[in-house]
Each structure stands twice: as C-alpha cells, then as structure tokens.
Amino acid sequence: MKDSSLFIVLQRMRGPFLIIVITYTIAIVGLLVITGVDDKGQPYQMTIFDAFYFVTYTATTIGFGETPYTFTYPQRLWVSFSIYLTVLGWFYGIGSVVSLLGDKVFLREIKRAKFKRQVKTLKQKFIIILGYNKISSEIIHRALEQNIRTVVIEKNESRANDLILENFTPTVPVLVADAYTPKVLMEAGIKKYNCKGLVSIFEDDSLNLRIALTSKLLNSHIRLAVKSTTLNHSENLRDLNVEIIANPFSIISSEIAMALNAPNLLKLEKWIYKIDDLNANLPIFPKGKYIVCGYGRMGQHIYENLREDKVEAEFVELDRLKVENFIPNESLHITYGNADDKEMLSNVGIQDAVAIISATNDDTTNLSILATAKKLNPRIMTIARENEMEDFSIFKNAKIDHIFMPSRILINKTTNALISPLSDKFITLMCKEDDIWGAKLVRDLVQTIDENPKLYELKVDKYQAPQIIDTIKEGKEVLLKIFSRSLYNREQKNNIIPLLLIREEEEKILPAYETPLKEGDEILFACDENAKDDIEYIAQNLYEFYYAYTGEEKRTIFVRNKK
C-alpha cells in the first residue's frame, strides 16, 4: 500500500483537507451562533444546512447572494472574515494539488499503476525485455512481426521515454525500475500463463546471472535468453537450466570456424537469421596465417577455434593485463603494442598473412588497424568487429571483407531462439554436419523451393493440428508426407522440405516423408507461402485434411473451397 498512488494522495492531501475542514467549520459555526432577522423582522437562527450551503458557494467565490434572508451587519462582518479565511484554505489546498501533480514519486506510481493494468490485460503471448537500447528495439520489432507482444523494464527514464517516442504498434508497456527485483519482475507478468520468455542482455554478466536466478525461482517454466561472455558464467547459467545462453563472441568464433571448414553451413545460418538468401556468395575464409588484433573476450574465443583447426595465428594486444589473467599456452604467440603501427604489423608478418581480424572493442581502432594492414598487404582479407549498431555503417563503406557485429548477433540469437525455437535447435544440430551435407541441403532448398524459403513451425497437438490428433486417436497412421500434398491436386507435391522433427527426447534432422506422426511432435518446415497455407489447412480443416489423406472429397452440403 505504501507504494500506491492512492496512499500518496491521502498522505500529501491530509494537511490541506484538514485546513479546509477547519476553516469551513469555523465559518459555519459563526453563522449558526449569530442571530439574524427574517423577512418579518423576527429574530431567527440559521439551520446547519443553510449555513453549510452559504459557506460552500461563498468560499469558492461563486456568490449567489445572502440566503435565506438578508444578513444583518454582524452576519456580514462574520461573512467577510469567513471569506478570507476559507479562500486562504482553498489556495493552500489547490497549491498542494498542483505540487502533488508535479511530484516525481506520485507520477512514477501513476505510471506503475498504468503499467500493471496494461500487463494484466495482455492476452497474447508476450516476452519480457530487460533494458532498452538499439538491440532491444530490434528484438521488439521482430517479436511484433510474429504477433508476439513485449513488455520492457528500463532503469533509465530517458531511455524509457525513447521507447515511448518509438511509437510501437501495438503499444509496448514500459516500467522505469530496477530489472532484477522480484517485485518488478512479477509486475511485468513473469508468472502469467502467456509470458513465454525473458531477455536479459546486460553487459554485466553477474547482473545477468542474478536476474536468471531470480526469474527461475519465480517461474521455473519460463524460457530465458541471457547474455554471457565468459565460460564461468555460461556454466553457471547452464546449472540454472537457462535455455538460451547468448555468447556473441563464442558465436563469432564458431562462424569463423564454419567459414574456414564448412561455408555452406554458414550460408544456411545466415539464411535462417534472414541476413542473406541461399544464392549469396559463400563466406569462404582462406587457409594460411591469421593476425588477430585484440586478445580480449572475442580474441580468446577466436584463438580456441583457430587452434582446433590448426590455423597459424599471431596475436597483437596492447594491454598485458588481459593476457596475464589467463593461463599461458605454448602455441599462443602474442606481441604487445599498438596494432595500427606499421612497424608492429610488419614484425608480426603482415606480408605473409592471408587474413587479419581486428577484434578490439573500439571501432575507430579497428578501422585504423585494417586500413594500415591493407596498405602493407593489399591482398590480405580484412575481418572486423563492429561494436556500434548505427543506421549508417562506416565499416561497409570502408570495404571491409567481412564484418562481425556482436549486437546484431545477440539480436539474431535471442529472437530466433525465443520466437522460432525449432530453427534455433536446427542450427545447433546442423553445425555438427560437414560442408558436403550443407552444400546438398542448400542445393535442394533452392531447387525445391527458391533462394529464400520461409520457415514454418508446427506442433502436432489439439490446438495447431486437431485433425491429425483426431486421426491418430482413431488408431490410423498419418505420415509426415501428408503435408507435402497439394490441395490444388493431391497428386502434386507442395514446395516443402521438413528440416527437423522433435519427439520427446528424439531429434531427427531432415526426417523422412514416411515418418509416422505422433502427438506432441514438433516439426520445422522450409516452404513457400502457398505450401505454408496448405500445411495449416491440412492440420486444422476437416475437409482439406480428408482430401489430402484420402484423395477424395468429403461429402457435405457445402462444396470444398479449392483455393
């Protein structure tokens, strides 16, 4: 109750209210005591109602005249005194109201009450996002595209106002508060049945871990997407059963490894993340000597992958403390100094290197390093880390061969894992395959569908696939290939490829069309728009399902609508 806006109003207006009551009481009592004269010249005493009525319109300076009879001079003297007394009381009360309306605590509680009402009335699926910045804004946009609402908690009032000015449609409720307190998380709806996830991507790993622990204690079933940049914190998050651990530096190093060994897998990943289509050029990295500038969190992950792939690498680092905090390794070669110095780059063998990776946390330094490297070795492949996510990228205009942006990777990872969990699982399983497998899948997708297939997820349950469930419960077998049937002509196939089937603990990548479906199956399809519509019709419409299953029209007084 102490934090409610009603309590604040009662507390702040208690004094002004008492002043008004006291001044009214004095004015009324005086009119009751003083004797007046009626229209016949006889003495009379005003009733309490007449006195209250007269003081009410007189104190508010409205003035309807003397009532019920003309006042005597003693009464007029008392009324004159009462007017000044009660008007001063009203001025004090009005001043207190104006002060209250500008009070930050009161306004914050009003906004909190509005936020709680907005969250309470949310009926759609929604996710909670902690902190608002350009990354959060992009996540909100992608969620809204999938008809998933978002709720935001932001500590900084200026950033919260930026979100409001963004004017999202539908509205995104935002609360100015610390994101890690249980009370705030509950007000944001973490315990609601339709809350499907929570995103915590603060720079502070300890804060992310604290939020993950609090969230899991409040709701053990909620999916968490949490940023982690160190191995220790990642292990702690896994111990808490955090479903989505987004380590942008680990992802970047894995993408470099894929570009070296399986570029077709990287092409598939970029297609799933909607960065490129399947006709884009292969992101191939050359084999040979690599120079990596910066041995921070990103540099350490890159080193591990390059060492596993037995790629020669030379590191350049300005800050010795970053290296001294880690266990030395015989195969790790580090030169200390400014990486944008020509003499330094020449000493580490820039002329013999096939690629240089600038991985510092400063964009100006990264650009300077690559510009210097290009002058010393025009044939070298340039790879950069871009830290700031701006609408205009100077890195693209600098003609860098390959750009890695940790913030963009966070967006891709968190939104894909929360909104399209099957495609995120497919990426994990896909990375275990080789480049030949990846090249074949790319070719099949382009030939069967097109260069930019859609992804569609379906769960075989009574909500998304009632017709399939009813048929299975009748003891009949329904095969996966039923979804490939065209509703224009059952003998023709739709443009689809099943990418993944998850059944309890079993995960089948590229499942066969002859696979019998079971209740609870989750399926990821690659398809075109027409095939997506047919899949939905077959799963949910009795007549369309019957036609796809038997090849015959189900008899009805209505004619089946062939689209």
Buried (B, 14 or more C-beta within 10 A) or exposed (E): EEEEBEEBBEEBBEEBBEBBEEBBEBBBEBBBEBEBBEEEEEEBEBEEEBBBBBBBEBBEEEEEEBEEBEBBEEBEEBBEEBBEBBBEBBEBBEEBEEEBEEBEEBBBBBBBBEBBEBBEEBEEBBBBBBBBBBBBBBBBBBBBEEEBBBBBBBBEEEBBBBBEEBEBEEEBBBBBBEBBEEEBBBBBBBEBEEBBBBBBBBEEBEBBBBBBBBBBEBBEEBBBBBBBBBEEBBEBBEEBEBBBBBBBBBBBBBBBBBBBBBBBBBBBBBBBBEEBBBEEEEBEBBBEBBBBBBBBBBBBBBBBBBBEEEBBBBBBBBEEEBBEEEEEEEEBEBBEBBBBBEEBBEEBBBEEBBBBBBBBEBBEBBBBBBBBBBEBBEEBBBBBBBBEBEEEBEBEEBEBBBBBBBBBBBBBBBBBBBBBBBBBBBBEBBBEBEBEBBBEBBEEBBEBBBEBBBBBBBBBBEEBBBBBBBBBEEEEEBBBBBBBBBBEEBEEBBBBBBBBBBBEEEBBBBBEBEBEBBBEBBBBBBBBEBBBBBBBBBBBBEBBBBBBBEEEEBEEEEEBEEE
